[in-house]
């Protein structure tokens, strides 16, 4: 009979296959329909499709990876821990995987507040879960623990049909890789983006928000709590989440990094990569804090205190915000519903702004000449353009 450790290893292998097979969004590529080289596999695919109509349109797409798994894992149960977010989407993926492989998915749901603790307790305890969905920056914590995350580098390298190097390098290296090992398959590669109302920006004679100077002019213009919706309530220059257990941290660091990483991520953010000194006392970080305070003061935080991304979504849908900072997914909701929200043709995407610098590496509002070499180097570090 199979030992408990062997059974657990088999379940983890099946869990890895779940990641590798679910859909193109798992590996950041584009699904390509490939004709099967095996007539029996093709017949099996047809039979499976007719026996179980797919709700998820990708379920019965034929790829080499999927054909290598079709109906091969009947009787296997995989325990998957996932966040209570996009549960309908995850349910479709589970159903598609079960239809494809014959395996069964046992979902275990975590809340945002308990998510990290749920993973930690399982890693330190019974080890019931076979596959975790986690943040990439949790990987070092759980990979270094006995009985924690497995290095799946060899599995990824041997997976049929997985174009590992089609994943963006920043995501592949920053999310999945740790100490030369691979501990995850990225299912997401978000970046904070900006959405803004063109009727309230360019239409009001304000600059397109390409730099923080531009954003400051927009924020200043609406700083007196202007009621541009005409409903009698003062509106907001910015819609950005500020709640601790939300995405406020991601938004803040996307802003701070434009000051602290003008030469790229190799400059570090929390610590200087060469000295390991904290960077939180550097002028660049302090300037980022000053800007962030201004943005927050002209956001729903002004009236409501800490707010999450869904609160800000509701405010933007009401037409109460000029600028919006969030992930592409929630941003796409606003774009897809622009007609319903009476915003047709007035929404525009933009990257998170950057610093506005002159050719000498000085900020434009810096008037004082400074001949000291160290001080000039500091200025250049902040603003090297």
N, C-alpha and C positions, 0 to 999 in steps of 0.2 A: 504494500500500500504506500501511497505517497505521504511523505512526512509533512508536518505542518509548515516547515520552512519552504519545502518544495512547492506546496500548494500556494503559499503566499507569493513566492517568486513567480509562479505561473499567473496568478491573478494580476501581479504588477506588470507582467509582460502584456497581458490582455489590455490592461489600462493604458499602457503606452500605445498599443495599437489603436485604441479609441482616439487618442490625440492625432495619430498619424493618418487616420482614415476619415475623420468626420466631415471635413470640407476644406475648400481652398483657403478659407479664412484662417484656418489653424496655422498654415505655413506661409501665409502672406503672398501666395502666388495666384495665378489665374487657372481655374479648372479647365482642363482640356479633355474633351471627350475622345477616348481612344478605343478603337475597335479591339475586342479581345482576340488573342491569338489562339484561344482554345474554344472549340465549338461547344464543348460541354459546359465551360464556364459561361459562354454566351447564352446557352439554353437555360442554365441555372439562373442567370440574371433576368431572363425573360419570365421564367416561372415565378421568381421572387416578386417581380414587378406586378404580375397579374394576381398573385396571391395576396399581396399586401400593398394597396395603392399608397404611394408616398405622398405625405403632406409636404414634407421638405423636398423641393424639386431637385436637390442634389443627391438624394438618397440613392437613386439607381443609376447615377452617372458611372460609366465603366472606366476605371483606371487600372493600371497594373497593380497598384497597391491594394485596391479593393478586391480585385479578382483573386489575389493571393490569400484573401481572408474570407471569401464568401462561404458561409455555412460551415466554417471550420471550427467554431468555438462553442458549439451547442453544449449546454450544461454548465458553462462557466458563469459565475456571478461576480461582478466588479463593483466594489463600493467606492463611490465617487463623492468627494466633498466639494460643494460649490456654494457660491454666495447667492442669497435670495434676490438676484437681479437678473433680468432677462430670463425668468424661469420658463416662459413659453418657448423662447428660442432654444434653451437647453433641452427642454422636453422633446422638441423635434429632433435634435441631434441624437439624443438617447434612443429615440424610436428608430431613427435611421440606422444607427449602429446595431441595434438588436435585430432589425430586419436583415441587415447585411450579413452579420456574423453568426447569429444564433445565440450569442451571449446575452445575458441579462444585466441591466444596470440597476443598482440599488442606490438612488440618490440620497445624500445626507446634506441637509441645507444649513448654512450658517448665516447669521445676521452680520451686518457691518460691524456691530459692536463686539461680537463674540468670535469673529472670524479667526484672528491670529491665535487667540487662546484655544480655539477648537483644534486647530492644526497642531499647536504645541502639545496639548494634552494627548492627542493621538500618537504623535511621534514619541513622546516620553512614556506612554502607557501601553495599551493593548495592541496598538498597531492595527486597528480594524480597517482603516481606510487604505485603499490601494492607489488612488489617484487624487491628488489635491489640486485645486485651482488656487494659486497664490500670487502675490506681487513678486516681481523679480528681485526686489531688494530684501525679501525674506530668505532667499535661497542660501546665503552664507550661514544664517542662523541654523537652518534645518539640515543643510548638507554636512555640516561639521559634527552633527550629533550621531551617536551610535543608534542605528536603526532608523536614521533619518532618510533624506532624499537619496535616491540611487543615481549614480553617474550613468546616463543613458547614451553616452557618446558613441559607443560601439553599435547600439541598437539604431541610433539615428543614421549612422554611416552605412548600415546594412539594409535599411528600409527600402523596399522596392517602390519606386515612383515618387519618393520624397526629394524635392529639389531644395535641400537645406540651404544652399548658397543663394537661393532666390529671396531668402529673408534679408531685409535690410541689415547691413553690418552693425549699425548702432543697436538694433533690436536683438540681433543674434548674439552679439557680444555682451551687450549691457543687460539683457533680460535672462538669457538662458545659460550663459557660460560663467563658471567660477573655478579658479585655480586650474585652468586648462581642462576642466571637465565640463560636460553638458548635463544639466540637471533639470531641464524643462524644455518643452516645445512651446514657443510663443504663440498665444492665441490672440494677442492684442499688441499693438504698437502705437499707442496713442501719443499725440502731441497736443498741447493747448493751442487753440486757434482763436482768432477774433472774428466776430460778426458785427457789422455796424449798420446803422440806418443812414443811407445816403441822403434821404430827405432832411435829416437833422444834422448832417455833417456838411458835405459839399453844398447841399441845398440851402444851408444857412450861411454859406460863405466861409466855412471852416475848412482847414486843411485835411486831406486824406490822411488817416492815422498810420503813417509809416514810421515815425519816430516817437519817442516819449515826449519830445517837445510838442509835437502835433497833438498827442493825447492830452497834454496839460492844457493846451489852448481850448480843446473841446470841453474838458472838465471844468475849466474856469468859466467858460461861456454859460454852462448850466449849473454853476455852483450855487446860485441863489435859489435852488429848488424850483426851477421853472416848471410850470404846469403846461407841458406841451401836448398833453392828451385832452385838455379842456374839461376834465371831470372834477375840478376843484381841489384835487390833491396834488401836492408837489411831486414831481417825477425825479428820475435819477440819470446821471451821466453814465454810470457803469452798472452792469449786472455781473457780479462775480461772487462766487460762494465764499463764505467766511466761517462756516461751521467747522468745528474741530474734527468731527468724525465724518468728513465729507472729502471733497477734492480741493479744499482750500490750500493745502500744502503744495499740491501740484501746480496750482495757479500761481502761488507766490514764487516758487522756485523757477517757473518759466519766465517770470518777470525779472527776478534777481539775476538769473544766469545771463541775461542780456547785458548786464553791467559787469559781471564777474568773469565771463568766459568769452570775451570779445575775440579771442584767438582760438576758440574751440574748447571742447570738454576736457582736453588734457590739462587745462589750467586748474581743474578741480573746482569744487564749490564749497563744501564744508571745511576742507582742509587744504593747505598748500601741499601739493603732491611731492615736493622736494624736502620741505622742512617738517611737514605734518603739523604746522601751526594752524590754529583755527583762523579762518578768513572772516569771521564775523565782526572783527574790529577794523577791517579795511575800509577805506573811504568808499570803494565801489559798493560794498554791502550796505553801508550806512545810507548812501544815496538811494539804493533800492528800497530801503525801509521808508525813507521819506516819501518816495513816489507811491509806494503801496498804501501808506497812511492816507494820502490824498485820494487815491482811488476808492479806498474803503469808505472814507467819509462821504463820498458822493455816490454811494451804492445803497441798496435796501438796508444795509447795516445801520444806516443813519436813523431809521425809524423803527426797525424791528430787531436790532441786535444781530446775533449770529444767524445766518441763513444758509441753507444747503443749495445744491445746484438745482433741485426741483423747484424750490421756492423762487429762485431767480428765473427759471424757465417760465413759471407762471407770470412773473412780472413782465418779462419781455413779451410774452404772448399778448399781454394787455396793452402793449405799446408804450410801456413806462420807462424803457431804457434806451440809451443811445448806443452804447458799446456793450458787447457780450464777450466773456472769456470762458471757454470750456473745451471739452473734448469734441472731436468731430461728430461723434454719435448724437449727443444731445443737440448739437448745432444743426445737424441734418433734420432733426424734428422741426425746428423753427423754419428752415428753408422749405420743407415739404408742406408745411401748414401755412405758408405766407398768405395764400388767398383767403383762407378762413380767418386769419388774424388781420386782414385789411393791410397787408404789407407787400402786396405784389409789386415787384420791380424796385423795391427800395432797400433790399438786403444785399450786402456785399461781404464776401469773405476777405480776410487779410491775415498774414502771419502776425504773430505777436511782434510789436514794434521793437526797434533797437535804439541805440544811442546815436545822437546827432553830434558829430565831431568835425573839427576843421582839419586841414591838412597837416598841422603840426602836432596833432595828438592832443590838443587842448579842447575843452568843451567851448562851445560858441559863447557862452555867457561868462567865460573866465577871462577877465581883463588884465589880471595881474601877471607881469612877466616873472618868471622864476628861473634863475640861472643855475640853481643847485642841481647837480647831476642826479642825486637820489630822488629829489622831488619830481624832476622831469620824468624819470623812469616810472615813478608812481603814476603820474598823469598818463603816460603812454600806456601803462598797463590797463588803466581804466578805459582809455579811449584812443586806440592806436591807429585809427583810420586817417 
